[in-house]
């Protein structure tokens, strides 16, 4: 029986930990570079970020459905031309707008003390809104100056000084690309030409800056309005011919003058991949800018040229193709800017920019924002102004005004329409009774005519009602009801007054007065006489129809 122990596993290789440490050290040796991409909403930042990282562009999303993060982040590995070795890891930070709530977060993700030598700032300007270029540049470049202040530590001051020297050296040693390859090592004279006027007067920390004007294909578009598409951002009406070209060339000269003061490059891009690829090459070339030579080597009399950049930029400057402008840092100057269009004063615009930054009064000199507004007016689609506030008249003021107006109006009493203009009387018992058409003779005549018509058609069947006094009285009362407001006086004096030859007309008097009682008594006598007269007429008619004198003959028929 074999009771021997199983053989032990193979011993681990002796260089296991060494290989692990080597892999860790190799991964840590890959430098990290970052780009801070600044721009207002809908300025093409997502397209630029996709081109810098060589990732597919995002799908077109409507502005109302777009979701922007407070800080956008993405990264990619940068490989060499043979796509074999990873040379760097590139990170892109994007802010949605220049609002302080967004820009205040960047120092927490990109602290200037540790990331200043490895950071590039890219500012996107939208060519569909050219009137906003100066204001946006002032806002973003002001943020860069604020960001590099950091915590004010000694380490940060040293990094800023080294960064400034590196950028200045890049300007002084800049040469245009040529077809002939440069030698691997070369020596140059220690005598370096000074910077030209208006060059690198700002940007004390030496931050590499690139100003990118996106959507440059819309500059000379055939349409009459730039940027009038679905974005709804408005447009700039273009003039055909030389006037429009002069205006756009002046805009380019102003941008180049400002970029010269900060040591920044200027690029125009379109959706075409060629312009975006040129921008990516320049961004990598600037991020891997070699450091400035040490002062000890400069004191020897001859210094060695800076080491070669792993990402050389072989594209020549281009200041003529309006949609493919390439102005790398170190190439431009006031003289080259003036050649583009005569009459441009770079010194004046530089001073105007300084006045804007200092917040000087108008008396101190012209300001860049005002000069630029006169050159490129703001033609964006602004919302219509709100109507003026409707301040209603206080209620008491309105009533007092109308009271005064009505008090001056003589016809304000609606009862005046019922009055006779020849009489001035007050209101009576029932209503306006002051008209002369209501006197007693007229009333008597109207009642007489009514009695005549009633007598002709009261008994069409020749039926006698003389023998029934109750029916006679009912027929009289129903056919002509007496007014309820008339009282029937029974005194002899009233009847005597009623027999007056000419009764006075009705007048509107106060109830209970002597004239009112006299009129009522006269009316009572009139109606009493009318009733007695009709009774006598009915008796004679009944006697003529009944010769036997039977008053009930008619009732039985």
C-alpha positions in Angstrom: 0.0 0.0 0.0 1.4 3.3 -1.1 1.0 5.7 1.7 3.5 8.3 0.4 2.5 11.9 0.5 1.4 13.6 -2.7 4.0 15.5 -4.5 4.0 19.2 -3.7 2.9 21.7 -6.4 5.5 23.3 -8.6 7.3 26.1 -6.9 6.3 29.6 -8.0 8.7 31.4 -10.2 11.3 33.4 -8.5 10.4 36.6 -10.4 6.7 36.6 -9.7 6.7 39.7 -7.5 9.2 41.4 -9.7 6.9 41.0 -12.7 3.9 42.4 -10.6 5.9 45.4 -9.5 7.2 46.0 -13.0 3.7 46.0 -14.4 2.5 48.4 -11.7 5.4 50.7 -12.3 4.8 50.5 -16.1 1.1 51.5 -15.6 2.1 54.3 -13.4 4.7 55.6 -15.8 2.0 56.5 -18.4 1.5 60.2 -18.1 -2.0 61.6 -17.6 -3.1 64.6 -19.6 -6.3 66.5 -19.3 -8.2 69.0 -21.4 -10.7 71.4 -19.9 -13.4 72.1 -22.5 -15.3 75.3 -21.9 -18.2 76.7 -23.9 -21.8 77.8 -23.7 -24.7 75.5 -24.4 -25.0 74.2 -28.0 -21.6 75.4 -29.0 -20.3 72.0 -30.3 -18.5 70.8 -27.2 -19.7 67.2 -27.5 -18.4 67.0 -31.1 -15.0 68.4 -30.0 -14.8 66.0 -27.1 -15.6 63.0 -29.4 -12.9 64.1 -31.9 -10.2 64.6 -29.2 -10.9 61.1 -27.7 -11.4 59.5 -31.2 -14.8 58.2 -30.1 -18.0 58.1 -32.2 -19.9 61.3 -31.9 -23.1 61.2 -29.9 -26.5 61.0 -31.5 -28.3 64.2 -32.4 -30.5 65.1 -29.5 -32.9 68.0 -29.4 -32.0 70.8 -27.0 -35.1 70.3 -24.9 -34.2 66.6 -24.4 -30.5 67.1 -23.8 -29.2 66.1 -20.3 -26.1 67.9 -19.2 -24.1 66.9 -16.2 -22.6 69.5 -13.9 -19.2 68.3 -15.0 -18.9 66.0 -18.0 -16.0 63.5 -18.0 -14.6 61.0 -20.5 -11.1 59.5 -21.2 -9.2 57.5 -23.7 -5.7 56.1 -24.2 -3.4 57.9 -26.6 -1.3 55.5 -28.7 1.6 56.1 -31.0 1.4 56.1 -34.8 1.9 52.4 -35.0 -0.9 51.9 -32.4 1.4 49.7 -30.3 2.4 51.6 -27.2 0.2 53.7 -25.0 1.9 57.0 -24.6 -0.6 58.8 -22.4 -4.1 58.8 -20.9 -6.2 61.7 -22.0 -9.1 63.0 -20.0 -11.6 65.6 -21.1 -13.6 67.6 -18.6 -16.7 69.5 -20.0 -18.8 72.2 -18.3 -22.3 73.0 -19.7 -22.1 76.7 -19.3 -20.2 79.6 -17.6 -22.6 79.7 -14.7 -20.6 80.0 -11.4 -22.4 76.9 -10.0 -20.7 74.8 -12.7 -17.3 76.4 -13.0 -16.8 76.3 -9.2 -16.7 72.5 -9.3 -13.7 72.3 -11.7 -11.0 73.1 -9.1 -12.1 70.1 -7.1 -11.6 67.7 -10.1 -8.6 69.5 -11.7 -6.6 71.1 -8.9 -4.1 73.6 -10.3 -1.2 72.6 -7.9 -0.9 69.1 -9.4 -2.5 69.3 -12.8 -1.2 72.7 -14.1 1.8 71.3 -16.1 -0.5 68.6 -17.7 -3.6 70.7 -18.6 -4.8 72.4 -21.7 -7.8 74.8 -21.8 -10.0 74.8 -24.9 -12.6 77.5 -25.4 -15.4 76.8 -27.9 -17.1 79.7 -29.7 -20.2 79.2 -31.9 -20.1 80.9 -35.3 -23.9 81.0 -35.3 -23.6 83.6 -32.5 -20.7 85.7 -33.5 -21.9 88.7 -31.5 -21.2 86.9 -28.3 -17.5 86.2 -29.0 -16.0 89.0 -26.9 -18.3 88.5 -23.9 -17.6 84.8 -23.8 -13.9 85.2 -24.1 -13.8 87.7 -21.3 -15.8 85.3 -19.1 -13.8 82.2 -19.8 -10.3 83.8 -19.8 -11.3 85.5 -16.5 -12.1 82.1 -15.1 -8.7 80.7 -16.2 -6.9 83.5 -14.3 -9.0 82.8 -11.3 -8.4 79.0 -11.5 -4.6 79.3 -11.6 -4.5 81.2 -8.4 -5.4 78.1 -6.5 -4.5 78.0 -2.8 -1.5 80.3 -3.3 1.0 77.7 -2.0 4.7 77.8 -2.8 4.5 74.7 -4.9 1.9 76.2 -7.1 3.9 79.4 -7.6 6.9 77.3 -8.7 4.7 75.3 -11.1 3.3 78.5 -12.6 6.7 80.0 -13.1 8.0 76.8 -14.9 4.8 76.7 -17.0 5.3 80.3 -18.0 8.9 79.7 -19.0 7.9 76.7 -21.0 5.2 78.6 -23.0 7.5 81.5 -23.6 10.3 79.2 -24.9 7.8 77.6 -27.2 7.0 80.9 -28.7 10.6 82.0 -29.1 11.8 78.7 -30.6 8.8 78.2 -32.9 9.5 77.4 -36.5 7.1 76.7 -39.3 6.9 73.0 -40.3 8.9 72.1 -43.4 9.3 69.1 -45.6 12.9 68.6 -44.5 13.3 66.6 -41.4 15.1 68.3 -38.5 18.2 66.6 -37.0 17.8 64.6 -33.9 20.0 67.0 -31.9 21.0 70.5 -32.8 22.5 73.4 -31.1 21.1 76.9 -31.2 22.5 80.2 -30.1 21.7 81.4 -26.6 20.6 84.7 -28.1 16.8 84.6 -28.2 14.7 87.3 -29.8 12.3 89.0 -27.4 8.6 88.7 -27.8 6.8 91.0 -30.1 4.4 93.8 -29.0 1.1 92.6 -27.6 2.5 89.0 -27.2 2.0 87.0 -24.1 1.1 90.0 -22.0 -1.4 88.0 -20.0 -1.6 84.4 -18.8 1.0 84.6 -16.1 0.7 80.9 -15.3 1.5 79.9 -18.9 -1.6 77.7 -19.4 -1.8 76.4 -22.9 -5.0 77.8 -24.4 -6.8 77.0 -27.7 -9.7 79.1 -29.0 -11.9 77.0 -31.3 -14.6 78.6 -33.5 -17.0 75.8 -34.3 -19.5 75.6 -37.2 -17.2 77.6 -39.4 -18.9 76.0 -42.4 -21.8 78.4 -41.8 -19.8 81.6 -42.3 -20.2 81.7 -46.1 -23.4 79.6 -46.3 -25.7 80.3 -49.1 -28.7 81.0 -46.9 -29.5 84.5 -45.9 -29.4 83.8 -42.1 -26.8 82.0 -40.1 -27.9 79.6 -37.5 -31.7 79.8 -38.3 -32.0 76.0 -38.0 -33.9 73.9 -35.4 -31.7 75.3 -32.5 -33.7 78.5 -32.6 -30.8 80.5 -31.5 -31.4 83.2 -34.0 -29.1 84.2 -36.8 -26.9 86.9 -38.3 -28.1 88.4 -41.5 -25.4 88.2 -44.1 -24.6 90.8 -46.7 -23.6 89.5 -50.1 -20.2 90.5 -51.4 -17.3 92.3 -49.9 -19.0 93.9 -46.9 -19.7 90.5 -45.3 -16.1 89.3 -46.0 -14.7 92.4 -44.4 -16.8 91.9 -41.3 -15.8 88.3 -40.9 -12.1 89.1 -41.5 -12.3 91.9 -38.9 -13.7 89.3 -36.4 -10.8 87.1 -37.2 -8.3 89.9 -36.6 -9.9 90.7 -33.3 -9.7 87.1 -32.1 -6.1 86.8 -33.2 -5.2 90.0 -31.3 -6.8 88.6 -28.1 -5.2 85.2 -28.5 -1.8 86.8 -29.0 -2.1 88.5 -25.6 -2.7 85.1 -23.9 -0.3 83.0 -26.0 -3.3 81.0 -27.4 -3.9 79.3 -30.7 -6.9 79.9 -32.9 -8.6 77.2 -34.9 -11.8 77.1 -37.0 -13.6 73.7 -37.2 -16.4 72.2 -39.2 -18.2 68.9 -38.9 -15.7 67.5 -41.5 -13.2 65.1 -39.8 -10.2 66.8 -41.4 -10.5 70.0 -39.3 -11.2 68.1 -36.1 -8.2 65.8 -36.7 -5.9 68.9 -37.1 -7.2 70.2 -33.8 -6.5 66.9 -32.0 -3.0 66.8 -33.3 -2.3 70.3 -32.1 -3.9 69.6 -28.7 -1.6 66.6 -28.2 1.4 68.6 -29.5 0.7 71.3 -27.0 0.1 68.9 -24.1 3.5 67.3 -24.6 5.3 70.6 -25.0 8.9 70.0 -23.7 10.1 72.0 -20.7 12.2 75.1 -21.1 16.1 74.6 -20.9 17.6 75.1 -17.5 19.4 78.4 -16.7 22.7 76.6 -16.1 22.7 75.4 -19.7 21.9 78.8 -21.0 24.8 80.4 -19.2 27.3 78.1 -21.1 26.9 80.2 -24.2 25.2 77.6 -26.4 22.2 75.6 -25.4 20.7 72.4 -26.9 17.4 72.7 -28.6 14.5 71.4 -26.6 13.8 67.7 -27.0 11.6 66.6 -29.7 7.9 66.4 -29.1 6.4 62.9 -29.4 3.4 64.4 -31.2 4.9 66.8 -33.8 2.5 69.3 -35.5 3.3 69.3 -39.2 0.3 71.3 -40.3 1.2 74.7 -41.7 -0.6 77.9 -40.5 -3.5 78.9 -42.6 -5.0 82.4 -42.3 -6.8 82.5 -45.7 -9.3 79.6 -45.9 -12.2 81.0 -44.0 -13.5 77.6 -42.7 -10.1 76.1 -42.0 -8.2 78.7 -40.1 -5.1 77.4 -38.3 -3.1 79.9 -36.2 -0.8 78.0 -33.9 0.8 79.6 -30.8 4.2 81.2 -31.6 3.5 82.0 -35.3 1.2 85.1 -35.1 2.2 88.8 -34.6 0.7 92.2 -35.0 2.3 92.6 -38.4 0.7 89.4 -39.7 -2.7 90.4 -38.4 -2.6 93.7 -40.1 -1.8 92.1 -43.5 -5.1 90.3 -43.6 -7.2 93.5 -43.9 -6.0 97.1 -44.1 -7.2 99.6 -41.6 -7.1 97.3 -38.5 -5.5 98.8 -35.5 -4.3 95.9 -33.2 -2.9 98.3 -30.6 -6.3 100.0 -30.3 -8.1 96.7 -29.8 -5.5 95.6 -27.2 -6.0 98.8 -25.2 -9.8 98.4 -25.5 -9.5 94.8 -24.1 -7.4 96.1 -21.2 -10.1 98.7 -20.5 -12.7 96.0 -20.3 -10.7 93.9 -17.9 -9.9 96.8 -15.7 -13.5 98.0 -15.6 -12.4 101.6 -16.6 -14.9 104.3 -17.3 -15.8 105.4 -20.8 -13.6 108.5 -20.4 -10.5 106.3 -20.0 -10.8 105.0 -23.6 -12.8 102.8 -25.8 -13.9 99.3 -24.6 -13.8 96.2 -26.6 -17.4 95.2 -26.0 -18.7 98.4 -27.3 -16.5 98.5 -30.3 -17.4 94.9 -31.1 -21.1 95.5 -30.7 -20.9 98.3 -33.3 -19.1 95.9 -35.7 -21.3 92.8 -35.1 -24.8 93.8 -33.8 -26.8 91.3 -31.7 -29.4 89.8 -34.0 -30.5 86.9 -31.8 -34.2 86.2 -31.4 -35.0 87.8 -28.2 -38.4 87.2 -26.5 -40.9 90.1 -27.1 -41.0 92.6 -24.4 -43.8 92.2 -21.8 -46.7 94.6 -22.1 -46.8 97.4 -19.5 -48.4 96.6 -16.2 -52.0 97.4 -16.0 -52.6 99.6 -13.0 -56.4 99.8 -12.5 -58.0 103.0 -11.2 -58.9 102.7 -7.5 -62.6 102.1 -7.0 -63.3 105.3 -5.0 -61.4 107.4 -7.6 -63.4 105.9 -10.4 -66.7 106.4 -8.6 -65.9 110.0 -7.6 -65.0 110.8 -11.2 -68.2 109.4 -12.6 -70.2 111.1 -9.8 -68.9 114.4 -10.8 -69.7 113.8 -14.5 -73.2 112.7 -13.7 -73.8 115.6 -11.4 -73.2 118.0 -14.2 -75.5 116.1 -16.6 -79.0 117.7 -16.6 -80.6 114.5 -18.1 -79.3 112.1 -15.5 -82.8 111.5 -14.1 -84.4 108.7 -16.2 -87.9 109.9 -15.2 -87.5 113.0 -17.2 -88.5 111.0 -20.4 -92.1 110.8 -19.1 -92.6 114.4 -18.3 -94.1 117.1 -20.4 -91.5 119.7 -21.3 -94.1 122.4 -20.7 -94.8 121.4 -17.2 -92.6 121.0 -14.2 -94.2 118.8 -11.6 -93.1 116.2 -9.1 -94.0 112.6 -9.1 -97.6 111.7 -8.2 -99.2 108.8 -6.4 -99.0 106.3 -9.3 -96.6 107.8 -11.6 -96.0 110.9 -13.7 -99.6 112.3 -14.0 -98.8 115.8 -15.0 -99.8 115.4 -18.7 -102.8 117.4 -19.8 -104.1 114.4 -21.8 -105.4 112.9 -18.6 -108.0 115.5 -17.7 -111.6 114.6 -17.0 -113.3 115.6 -20.3 -111.0 113.3 -22.2 -111.6 110.4 -19.8 -115.4 110.9 -20.0 -115.3 110.9 -23.8 -113.2 107.7 -23.9 -115.6 106.0 -21.5 -118.6 107.1 -23.5 -117.2 105.5 -26.6 -116.5 102.3 -24.7 -120.1 102.2 -23.4 -121.4 102.6 -27.0 -119.4 99.7 -28.3 -120.2 97.5 -25.3 -124.0 98.2 -25.6 -123.9 97.0 -29.2 -122.3 93.7 -28.5 -123.1 93.0 -24.8 -126.2 90.8 -25.5 -126.0 89.2 -29.0 -128.8 86.7 -28.2 -131.3 89.5 -27.1 -131.3 88.1 -23.6 -132.7 90.5 -21.0 -131.0 90.8 -17.7 -133.2 93.6 -16.3 -134.9 91.3 -13.9 -131.7 90.2 -12.2 -129.9 93.2 -10.6 -127.1 91.1 -9.3 -126.2 89.9 -12.8 -126.5 93.5 -14.1 -124.0 94.6 -11.4 -121.7 91.7 -12.1 -121.7 92.4 -15.8 -120.9 96.0 -15.2 -118.1 95.4 -12.8 -116.5 92.7 -14.8 -116.6 94.6 -18.1 -115.1 97.7 -16.6 -113.3 97.3 -13.3 -113.1 100.4 -11.2 -109.6 101.6 -10.3 -108.6 100.5 -6.8 -107.0 103.7 -5.8 -110.2 105.8 -6.2 -112.4 106.3 -3.2 -116.1 107.0 -3.6 -117.3 110.0 -1.4 -120.9 110.0 -0.3 -121.3 113.5 1.1 -123.7 115.9 -0.6 -121.0 118.6 -0.7 -118.9 116.3 -2.8 -121.6 115.6 -5.2 -122.3 119.3 -5.5 -118.7 120.0 -6.3 -118.8 117.2 -8.9 -121.5 119.0 -10.8 -119.1 121.9 -11.6 -119.4 122.9 -15.3 -115.7 122.6 -16.0 -113.8 120.1 -13.9 -110.2 121.0 -13.5 -107.6 118.6 -15.0 -105.9 116.0 -12.9 -102.8 117.2 -11.3 -100.2 115.3 -9.4 -100.6 116.2 -5.8 -99.8 114.9 -2.5 -102.2 112.1 -1.3 -104.8 113.5 1.2 -104.9 117.0 -0.1 -108.1 119.0 -0.9 -107.6 119.0 -4.6 -107.1 115.2 -4.7 -110.3 114.6 -2.8 -112.2 117.0 -5.1 -111.0 115.0 -8.2 -112.0 111.7 -6.6 -115.4 113.0 -5.8 -115.9 114.2 -9.3 -114.9 110.8 -10.7 -117.3 109.1 -8.3 -120.2 111.2 -9.4 -119.3 110.6 -13.0 -119.4 106.8 -12.6 -122.6 107.0 -10.5 -124.4 108.9 -13.2 -123.1 106.5 -15.8 -124.4 103.5 -13.8 -127.8 105.1 -13.2 -128.1 106.0 -16.9 -127.4 102.5 -18.0 -129.8 101.0 -15.5 -132.6 103.2 -16.9 -131.6 102.2 -20.5 -131.7 98.5 -19.6 -135.2 98.8 -18.0 -136.7 100.5 -21.0 -135.2 97.9 -23.3 -136.6 95.1 -21.2 -140.1 96.6 -21.1 -140.1 96.9 -24.9 -139.2 93.3 -25.5 -141.7 92.0 -22.9 -145.2 93.5 -23.4 -146.7 91.4 -20.6 -144.3 92.9 -18.2 -142.8 89.5 -17.1 -139.3 90.3 -16.0 -138.4 86.6 -15.9 -139.5 85.8 -19.5 -136.0 86.2 -20.8 -134.5 84.0 -18.2 -136.7 81.0 -19.0 -136.0 81.1 -22.7 
